[in-house]
Amino acid sequence: MTRPHDPSDIDGILARLRAGESPDPGAAEHVAHLPTEERARVLGVLLEEPTARRWLRGEILPRLDPATAAAVADWLLTYEADFVPERRDRTTAAVVRALPVSELVERAPFLAGSNAAGVLWERLATAGPDTVRDAALRVFREGTPVARETTLYLLVLDPYGPGSLPDDGRRALVLAALADPDEEIRGLAAEVAADEAPDMLLADTARWVRDSAVRVRAAAWACAFTEDPERAAEDALALLVSEAEPLPARRSALLALGEWLTTAQIEPVLTTFVRHPVQELAEDAAGLLWTRHRTPVAAQAASESPHATVRDIAARLLDPRLGSPLAGGFRSGAEEQGYDFYDPFRER
């Protein structure tokens, strides 16, 4: 093969890459061992095109000496479009492997949201859990929502994740995620906290049950009811009936009561709220009546609701043929014995 410093040779390499073909065997090895100035010129040409950069990352970069590879990897990082997570590309891992740990920590906020995120944490794990923790906390301070959520998944939620953290490291990351401005990330963190460290939520239950993220509120109520069911029920009811509280928080309080109380305990609440003027609360109460707590008193109250959607649920529950026995729709020994599958055929 001719030497790559010949323009026609570079053109030949690019032509094959553009056609989806691999360059001649040995081309990458030859380019990697060119004199410094010639190699820099060749690499500069290859960096102009995405397919050539991919070949550079996958074939040339691993053949360079560590210092040169780190410099080229730093150069490759400037082409951020190659690292978007939607683009699956195994060759970007070579860039991460070529960089020193100190550089990876510096670049963690970007790389943690890239298609090389897993390799990033594998590399940092070789430097120890403190390095992983510090880099992850940096991601939560400076990274994009995608980078922060990916970090939470890989380091906390994934049992087979690339970076193993001790309990104090996991706790630090969950606390950082609980303070995240993104609702999805806070929700994930709250669910982890509810399972592993409920004290994080119990330390300020009043705050978390009013959080704007529904998953955070649900996790906080789960911790509260597990810790002290009686007090949690009192707090949830107080929040629910307060017109000054945000509607999302009131709805979560109602759903928490529906999940943790018995039908006998929640019947007065449902009886009141199926007739509530706020449609969302009335529909939530009707949903609990339909799915979890069928009772005649609440079903009858629902039939008097100002909201048609709630009245429809009541009508279905109270229907003498198709209704629910638990909600008073059909009772054993009544004149109408319920719905017979063959009735429509007999009526023909």
Rosetta blueprint (number, residue, H / E / L):
1 M L
2 T L
3 R L
4 P L
5 H L
6 D L
7 P H
8 S H
9 D H
10 I H
11 D H
12 G H
13 I H
14 L H
15 A H
16 R H
17 L H
18 R H
19 A L
20 G L
21 E L
22 S L
23 P L
24 D L
25 P L
26 G L
27 A H
28 A H
29 E H
30 H H
31 V H
32 A H
33 H L
34 L L
35 P L
36 T H
37 E H
38 E H
39 R H
40 A H
41 R H
42 V H
43 L H
44 G H
45 V H
46 L H
47 L L
48 E L
49 E L
50 P H
51 T H
52 A H
53 R H
54 R H
55 W H
56 L H
57 R H
58 G H
59 E H
60 I H
61 L H
62 P H
63 R H
64 L L
65 D L
66 P H
67 A H
68 T H
69 A H
70 A H
71 A H
72 V H
73 A H
74 D H
75 W H
76 L H
77 L L
78 T L
79 Y L
80 E H
81 A H
82 D H
83 F H
84 V L
85 P L
86 E L
87 R L
88 R L
89 D L
90 R L
91 T L
92 T H
93 A H
94 A H
95 V H
96 V H
97 R H
98 A H
99 L L
100 P L
101 V H
102 S H
103 E H
104 L H
105 V H
106 E H
107 R H
108 A H
109 P H
110 F H
111 L H
112 A L
113 G L
114 S L
115 N L
116 A L
117 A H
118 G H
119 V H
120 L H
121 W H
122 E H
123 R H
124 L H
125 A H
126 T L
127 A L
128 G L
129 P H
130 D H
131 T H
132 V H
133 R H
134 D H
135 A H
136 A H
137 L H
138 R H
139 V H
140 F H
141 R H
142 E H
143 G L
144 T L
145 P H
146 V H
147 A H
148 R H
149 E H
150 T H
151 T H
152 L H
153 Y H
154 L H
155 L H
156 V H
157 L H
158 D L
159 P L
160 Y L
161 G L
162 P L
163 G L
164 S L
165 L L
166 P L
167 D H
168 D H
169 G H
170 R H
171 R H
172 A H
173 L H
174 V H
175 L H
176 A H
177 A H
178 L H
179 A L
180 D L
181 P L
182 D L
183 E H
184 E H
185 I H
186 R H
187 G H
188 L H
189 A H
190 A H
191 E H
192 V H
193 A H
194 A H
195 D H
196 E H
197 A L
198 P L
199 D H
200 M H
201 L H
202 L H
203 A L
204 D L
205 T H
206 A H
207 R H
208 W H
209 V L
210 R L
211 D L
212 S L
213 A L
214 V H
215 R H
216 V H
217 R H
218 A H
219 A H
220 A H
221 W H
222 A H
223 C H
224 A H
225 F H
226 T H
227 E H
228 D L
229 P H
230 E H
231 R H
232 A H
233 A H
234 E H
235 D H
236 A H
237 L H
238 A H
239 L H
240 L H
241 V H
242 S L
243 E L
244 A L
245 E L
246 P L
247 L H
248 P H
249 A H
250 R H
251 R H
252 S H
253 A H
254 L H
255 L H
256 A H
257 L H
258 G H
259 E H
260 W H
261 L L
262 T L
263 T H
264 A H
265 Q H
266 I H
267 E H
268 P H
269 V H
270 L H
271 T H
272 T H
273 F H
274 V L
275 R L
276 H L
277 P L
278 V L
279 Q H
280 E H
281 L H
282 A H
283 E H
284 D H
285 A H
286 A H
287 G H
288 L H
289 L H
290 W H
291 T H
292 R L
293 H L
294 R L
295 T L
296 P H
297 V H
298 A H
299 A H
300 Q H
301 A H
302 A H
303 S L
304 E L
305 S L
306 P L
307 H L
308 A H
309 T H
310 V H
311 R H
312 D H
313 I H
314 A H
315 A H
316 R H
317 L H
318 L H
319 D L
320 P L
321 R L
322 L L
323 G L
324 S L
325 P H
326 L H
327 A H
328 G L
329 G L
330 F L
331 R L
332 S L
333 G L
334 A L
335 E L
336 E L
337 Q L
338 G L
339 Y L
340 D L
341 F L
342 Y L
343 D H
344 P H
345 F H
346 R H
347 E L
348 R L
